[in-house]
Amino acid sequence: VQVVEDGGNLVQPGGSLRLTCVVSGMIVAIDDFGWYRHAPRIQSQLVARISAPYGTEYGDSVKGRFTVSRESENTLVLEMHNLQPKDSAIYLCNAVVVTTSSSGTYWGQGTQVTVSS
């Protein structure tokens, strides 16, 4: 199983970005699919996730500005608007994947988002 993120960039405050996460491999299902972020001042912080038991969840600091959606069975999209410097971080995709032989939690390498004027 591979998890690959894309879309990070340098953007000015108030700007927007679109991140994508694609999971590939012998996938039967993805039960939990989400975005987290890491920055020097914070540890792993939930940004947004879609899970089978709980539906869609957002971190408190992004509610009303970010939208997560599942573009296909193996593609997760994060639309980010009104970005602020506090949103600067490495954004990582997480997927709980059921394959033909097992299940497990997988992470991508991350994509850098920098919000600065």
C-alpha positions as CSV (number, residue, x, y, z in Angstrom):
1,V,0.0,0.0,0.0
2,Q,1.3,3.5,-0.9
3,V,-0.1,6.8,0.3
4,V,0.9,9.9,-1.7
5,E,0.0,13.5,-1.0
6,D,0.2,16.4,-3.3
7,G,-0.7,20.1,-3.5
8,G,1.3,21.8,-0.8
9,N,2.7,25.2,-1.7
10,L,3.6,28.6,-0.5
11,V,0.5,30.8,-0.3
12,Q,-0.3,34.3,1.1
13,P,-2.6,34.8,4.1
14,G,-6.2,34.6,2.9
15,G,-5.3,32.3,0.1
16,S,-6.5,28.8,-0.8
17,L,-5.0,25.4,-1.6
18,R,-6.2,22.0,-2.6
19,L,-4.5,18.9,-1.3
20,T,-5.0,15.4,-2.7
21,C,-4.1,12.0,-1.2
22,V,-4.1,8.9,-3.3
23,V,-3.9,5.4,-1.9
24,S,-2.8,2.6,-4.1
25,G,-2.3,-1.2,-3.7
26,M,-4.5,-4.2,-3.3
27,I,-7.2,-2.3,-1.5
28,V,-10.5,-3.8,-0.5
29,A,-11.7,-0.8,1.5
30,I,-10.4,2.3,3.3
31,D,-12.3,2.5,6.6
32,D,-10.7,5.7,7.9
33,F,-9.2,8.4,5.7
34,G,-7.9,11.7,7.0
35,W,-5.5,14.6,7.1
36,Y,-3.2,15.5,10.0
37,R,-0.6,18.1,10.3
38,H,2.8,18.5,12.1
39,A,4.5,21.8,12.9
40,P,7.3,22.7,15.4
41,R,4.8,24.1,17.8
42,I,2.3,21.2,17.7
43,Q,2.4,17.5,17.6
44,S,0.2,15.5,15.3
45,Q,-3.1,17.5,15.0
46,L,-6.2,16.3,13.3
47,V,-7.2,18.5,10.4
48,A,-10.1,16.5,8.9
49,R,-11.1,12.9,8.5
50,I,-13.8,10.7,7.1
51,S,-14.4,7.4,8.9
52,A,-17.0,4.7,8.7
53,P,-18.2,4.9,12.3
54,Y,-18.0,8.6,12.9
55,G,-18.6,10.3,9.5
56,T,-16.7,13.5,8.9
57,E,-14.8,15.3,11.6
58,Y,-12.8,18.5,11.6
59,G,-10.2,20.0,14.0
60,D,-11.6,23.0,15.8
61,S,-9.1,25.4,14.3
62,V,-10.1,24.6,10.7
63,K,-13.9,24.4,11.0
64,G,-15.6,26.7,8.5
65,R,-12.5,27.1,6.4
66,F,-11.5,23.6,5.3
67,T,-13.6,20.9,3.6
68,V,-12.6,17.3,3.2
69,S,-14.2,15.0,0.6
70,R,-13.7,11.6,-0.9
71,E,-13.3,12.1,-4.6
72,S,-13.1,8.4,-5.2
73,E,-12.7,5.2,-3.1
74,N,-9.0,5.8,-2.9
75,T,-8.7,9.6,-3.2
76,L,-9.1,12.1,-0.4
77,V,-9.3,15.9,-1.1
78,L,-8.8,18.7,1.3
79,E,-9.9,22.2,0.2
80,M,-8.4,24.9,2.3
81,H,-9.6,28.5,2.3
82,N,-8.7,31.7,4.2
83,L,-5.4,30.2,5.0
84,Q,-3.5,31.8,7.9
85,P,0.1,31.6,9.0
86,K,-1.0,29.3,11.9
87,D,-1.9,26.7,9.2
88,S,1.7,26.4,8.1
89,A,2.7,22.7,8.6
90,I,3.5,19.4,7.0
91,Y,0.2,17.9,6.0
92,L,0.1,14.1,6.1
93,C,-2.5,11.7,4.9
94,N,-3.6,8.7,7.0
95,A,-5.5,5.7,5.8
96,V,-6.8,2.6,7.6
97,V,-6.7,0.2,4.7
98,V,-8.2,-3.3,4.4
99,T,-6.3,-5.3,1.7
100,T,-6.8,-8.7,0.3
101,S,-4.5,-10.2,2.9
102,S,-4.6,-7.9,6.0
103,S,-5.5,-4.5,7.4
104,G,-3.3,-1.7,8.7
105,T,-2.7,2.1,9.1
106,Y,-0.6,3.8,6.5
107,W,0.9,7.3,6.3
108,G,2.2,9.3,3.4
109,Q,5.4,11.3,3.4
110,G,3.5,14.6,3.7
111,T,3.2,17.8,1.7
112,Q,4.4,21.2,3.0
113,V,2.0,24.1,3.3
114,T,3.5,27.5,4.1
115,V,1.3,30.5,4.6
116,S,3.3,33.7,4.5
117,S,3.3,37.2,3.0
